[in-house]
Amino acid sequence: MIALNGQRFGFDINHFAKRLLVEGLHQIDQTLNYCEDIKPLEEKRRGTLPWLA
């Protein structure tokens, strides 16, 4: 980060948080990226645990 006076500040950020910032995503948006992978798991769960549907 660079302040208005030109002073630079460094900071550590984990890979996941950096990806969200760079891609302009929220954590829910990130989850929705895996929607196609989640659907079959949800369908299987409905078959074995229907009371959780």
Residue pairs with C-beta under 8 A, 6 or more apart in sequence:
1 8
1 9
1 10
1 11
2 8
2 9
3 9
13 21
19 25
19 30
20 26
20 27
20 30
25 33
31 38
45 52
46 52
46 53
